[in-house]
Amino acid sequence: MEGFVQSAEEALRRVRIRRYPGGNAADVDDSVVVEEPLEIRVNGRTLAVTMRTPGADRELAAGFLLADGILRSHDDVWDITRCADPANPLARNIIDVLVAPDRAPQPESGRQRYASSSCGLCGRGSIESVLHNAPPFDHAPPLRQSVLQSLPERLRAAQTVFQTTGGLHAAGIFDHDGTLLWAAEDVGRHNAVDKAVGQALLAGQWPVENAVLLVSGRAGFEIVQKAAAARVPAVCSVSAASSLAVDLARECGMFLAGFLRGSYMTVYAGAERLVPASTAP
C-alpha cells in the first residue's frame, strides 16, 4: 500500500465504561473513537467545518477541496498549515490551505458551511453542477468480478482503528488489479474518502488511472460525487446505494456496485463493464 497516514494514537481515547457480560457488571477501560471539529480555511478564510476523527487532516482538507472544485491538481496547493496557539489547544483543529488567489472562493460566493460526521455536506449542488466540474468518463476500463470481490477483505485488513473500536468508516483506493494504494479511516465515510483522495493528491499521484473506490458504508450521492471529482470511475460499497447516487453514476458513465459481500454484489450502474468471474482469464 502506498500510504496510510493516520495513527491510532490520535484517533483513540481511553474511557472508563461499564460492561454487562452475562448480566454481571464489570468496570473496565475501553477505547472509543475521537470525534472533533475540523475547520478548513482557504487563504485564511473559513470555508467549512466538518466533524472528523483527528489524523490525516492535511489530506482531508486537500481531498475536500478537490471534491469542491477549488483544487484541480497538486500544483494548486501552495502550502497547508495547522494553526497553533499554546493558549488555545483547539486551534490545532484548524487547517489553512494556501492556494493561488484565482482558485480561492470569493467571500460573496456563500460557500461557508457545516458538515456533520454522519451526513456530509447538506445542500450540495445538483447533478448538473457536478457534471460541470467532473465531466463523464468516456473510456472506463472493464472490471473483473473476482478482483472486486476481494476488495472488502483487503480494506478490512488496513482498518487498524476499527479493529480496536468498531466505530469507524473506511475508504480505500485500489488499482484495477486490486492492489490497495491509499486507505483512510474516519467517523464520517465522506471524510474517509477525502483523506484517501487527499493522500493521492498530495503525493503527486493524482489522478489515479482506472482506480476503484471502496467505502465501508452506503454509497450516497456525495460519495459518488467525490469519486467523480477525483476522476475515479468505479465506486463499490458493502451496503446499498441511494437513488441520487445511482442517477449520478449513470450520468457520469461510472460503475457503481453495492452489497459487495463474498460472492454477491448488486450493480447499479455500468454493468456492461463487469467481467464475470466465470469468463475472466
KEFILO-358647 format. One line per 4 residues: number of its first residue (from 1); for each residue x, y, z of C-alpha. Coordinates in pm, whole numbers, plus 32768, in hexadecimal, padded with zeros to 4 digits. Example, Ala and Ser with C-alpha at 12.3 -4.5 7.8 and 13.67 -1.06 7.14 Angstrom:
# residues 2
1 = 84CE 7E3E 830C; 8557 7F96 82CA .
END
This chain:
# residues 281
1 = 8000 8000 8000; 8087 8155 7FA1; 802A 820B 80E0; 7F5B 8213 8219 .
5 = 7F96 8352 82DB; 7EAD 832F 8405; 7F2A 82AD 8553; 7E58 81F6 8653 .
9 = 7EE1 82D4 8769; 7E33 8411 86F1; 7CF5 835D 8686; 7CB2 82AF 87D4 .
13 = 7C63 8314 8938; 7C4D 8235 8A68; 7B13 8253 8B3D; 7A89 819B 8C68 .
17 = 7957 80CF 8C10; 7874 7FCE 8CB1; 7837 7E88 8BFA; 7736 7D81 8C44 .
21 = 77C4 7C35 8BCF; 76C8 7B2A 8C26; 75FC 7C26 8CEC; 7710 7C73 8DE8 .
25 = 77A0 7DD4 8DF4; 7913 7E09 8DBB; 79C1 7F5D 8DB9; 7ADD 7F63 8CBA .
29 = 7BA1 8054 8BE2; 7B47 8055 8A72; 7BAD 810C 8934; 7AB9 81F3 8884 .
33 = 7ADF 82B1 873F; 7B36 8420 875C; 7A48 850F 86AE; 7AA4 867F 8699 .
37 = 7A58 87A3 85B0; 7B4D 8801 849F; 7B3D 895F 8412; 7BBA 8970 82AD .
41 = 7C36 8AC4 823E; 7CA4 8B35 80E6; 7D9C 8C55 80E4; 7D3D 8CA7 824A .
45 = 7BC5 8CAE 8210; 7AE2 8BA3 82A5; 7A41 8AC8 819C; 79AF 89A5 8261 .
49 = 79A2 88F4 83AF; 7984 877A 83B0; 7971 8682 84CE; 7A8B 858A 84A0 .
53 = 7B79 849A 8549; 7CCA 8549 857B; 7DE3 84D3 849D; 7E36 850D 832E .
57 = 7DA0 866A 834E; 7E77 86F8 8236; 7E04 85E0 8152; 7C9A 860F 81BA .
61 = 7CA8 8782 8167; 7D4E 8741 8017; 7C53 8634 7FB7; 7B34 870E 8027 .
65 = 7BA9 8834 7F54; 7BE2 8753 7E27; 7A7D 86D1 7E3F; 7A04 8837 7E65 .
69 = 7AAE 88A1 7D22; 7B9F 8993 7DCB; 7CCE 88B8 7D8C; 7D0B 8826 7C34 .
73 = 7E6A 879A 7C60; 7F89 8779 7D54; 8019 88BE 7CCB; 7EEA 8980 7D4A .
77 = 7F59 893D 7EB0; 805A 8A3F 7F18; 8066 89D9 8085; 7F96 8936 8196 .
81 = 7FC9 89A4 82FD; 7F2F 8952 844D; 7EDB 8A73 852F; 7F94 8A70 867B .
85 = 7F49 8B31 87B7; 7FD1 8AB3 8907; 7EBB 8B6F 89B8; 7DB0 8AC8 88E5 .
89 = 7DDB 894F 88B6; 7CAF 8944 87CB; 7D74 8A11 86CE; 7E10 88CC 865D .
93 = 7CBD 887D 85C2; 7CEE 8990 84BF; 7D93 8946 8370; 7DE6 8A60 827F .
97 = 7E22 8A0C 8111; 7EDF 8B12 804A; 7E81 8B1A 7EDB; 7EA8 8C0A 7DB8 .
101 = 7DBC 8D33 7DDC; 7CFA 8CD1 7CA6; 7CAB 8B7B 7D41; 7C2C 8C01 7E8E .
105 = 7AB1 8C23 7EB3; 7A3B 8D88 7EC3; 7999 8E08 8005; 7850 8E48 7F52 .
109 = 783C 8CE4 7ED0; 7786 8C6D 8008; 784F 8B2C 8019; 7888 8B2D 8191 .
113 = 77D4 8A06 822C; 77CC 88F8 8336; 77DF 8781 8311; 778A 8676 840F .
117 = 7845 852E 841E; 770F 846E 83B9; 767A 8520 828E; 778F 85E7 81F1 .
121 = 7746 8737 815A; 75D7 877A 812E; 754D 8842 800F; 765D 87E6 7F19 .
125 = 7634 8836 7DAA; 7556 8780 7CB8; 75C8 8676 7BC5; 75EE 8785 7ABC .
129 = 76E5 8847 7B92; 77AA 8709 7BD9; 77C3 86C0 7A66; 7840 8822 7A2C .
133 = 796B 87E3 7B13; 7994 8670 7AC4; 793F 8611 795D; 78C7 84AF 7914 .
137 = 79C2 8397 78E5; 79E2 833D 7776; 7AC2 820C 777E; 7AA2 815E 78CD .
141 = 7B51 800A 78C6; 7AB2 7EB8 7914; 7AB1 7E35 7A78; 7AE7 7CCF 7AE2 .
145 = 79E1 7C49 7BD0; 7AE2 7B73 7C84; 7BB6 7CA7 7CCE; 7A91 7D72 7D52 .
149 = 7A25 7C59 7E36; 7B7E 7C53 7ED5; 7B7F 7DC5 7F31; 7AB5 7DC8 8078 .
153 = 7BA2 7CD3 811F; 7CD1 7D98 80AA; 7C42 7EDE 812F; 7BDD 7E3B 8277 .
157 = 7D44 7DD0 82B0; 7DAA 7F40 82A7; 7CA0 7FB1 83A0; 7D7A 7FAD 84D5 .
161 = 7CAB 80A1 85A3; 7B64 7FF6 8546; 7BF2 7EAF 85C3; 7C20 7F54 8718 .
165 = 7AD9 8014 8730; 79E6 7F9C 8626; 7989 810A 85FE; 7A22 818E 84BB .
169 = 79D2 8195 834B; 7AE2 814C 824D; 7B2E 81A1 80E4; 7C30 8106 8003 .
173 = 7CAF 8156 7EA7; 7D1C 8021 7DE4; 7DB7 7FF1 7C91; 7D07 7F18 7B8F .
177 = 7DC7 7DE5 7C06; 7D4A 7E0F 7D6C; 7E83 7EA2 7E08; 7E2D 7F8D 7F26 .
181 = 7ED5 80DA 7EDC; 7E46 81C3 7FE5; 7D61 8186 810D; 7CCF 825A 8222 .
185 = 7BE7 823A 834C; 7AFE 833E 83DD; 79BF 8360 84A3; 7926 83E9 8361 .
189 = 7933 831B 8224; 794A 8455 814D; 7A77 84C7 821A; 7B1C 8375 81E5 .
193 = 7AF4 83A6 806E; 7B89 8504 8080; 7CB0 8481 8147; 7CF8 836B 804E .
197 = 7CD7 8452 7F21; 7DA6 855D 7FD2; 7EC2 8464 8005; 7ED2 8427 7E8E .
201 = 7EBF 859B 7E40; 7FCD 8609 7F35; 80AD 84EB 7EC6; 809E 8576 7D66 .
205 = 7FFD 8434 7CEA; 7EA7 84BA 7C8D; 7DE3 8472 7BBB; 7DFA 82FC 7BEE .
209 = 7DB1 8250 7AA5; 7CA7 813F 7AA1; 7C81 813C 7C1C; 7B6B 80AD 7CF4 .
213 = 7AE8 8154 7E30; 7A5E 8072 7F40; 799F 80FE 806A; 7938 8041 81A0 .
217 = 77DF 80E4 81BA; 76CA 812D 80C6; 7711 81D8 7F7B; 7655 8321 7F89 .
221 = 7658 8441 7E94; 777F 84EF 7F34; 785C 83B9 7F25; 781F 8395 7DAF .
225 = 784B 850C 7D81; 799B 8505 7E2F; 7A0A 83DD 7D5A; 79A2 8492 7C1D .
229 = 7A60 85CA 7C84; 7B91 84F5 7CD6; 7B73 844E 7B7F; 7B3C 82F5 7C16 .
233 = 7A4F 8245 7B23; 79DC 8129 7C06; 793B 812D 7D5F; 78EA 7FFD 7E32 .
237 = 7851 7FE2 7F8A; 77F8 7ED1 807D; 769D 7F67 80A7; 758F 7FFE 7FCC .
241 = 7596 8125 7EDD; 74A0 8245 7EE1; 73C5 82AA 7DBD; 7484 83ED 7D7C .
245 = 75CF 8333 7D8A; 754D 8243 7C81; 74D7 8365 7BA8; 7625 8416 7BC3 .
249 = 76EF 82DC 7B7B; 7625 829B 7A40; 7641 8404 79CC; 77BA 83FC 7A02 .
253 = 77F0 82AD 7958; 7870 8215 7A9B; 7861 80B7 7B2B; 779F 80A1 7C72 .
257 = 776F 7F65 7D3E; 76E9 7F25 7E9B; 76C3 7E04 7F8F; 7821 7D90 7F31 .
261 = 7830 7C66 8019; 78D0 7B1A 7FC9; 785E 7AA5 7E72; 7733 7B92 7E6B .
265 = 770E 7CF4 7DE9; 7601 7DD8 7D60; 7667 7EA5 7C30; 75A8 7FEC 7C11 .
269 = 7663 8089 7AEE; 7762 801C 79EB; 770A 7EAA 79F0; 778F 7E89 788E .
273 = 78EF 7EC7 7916; 78EA 7D9C 7A00; 79A8 7C66 7991; 7900 7B41 7A49 .
277 = 79E1 7A59 7B0C; 7975 7939 7A2D; 79FE 79E4 78F3; 7B2E 7A99 797C .
281 = 7C7D 7A15 78FC .
END
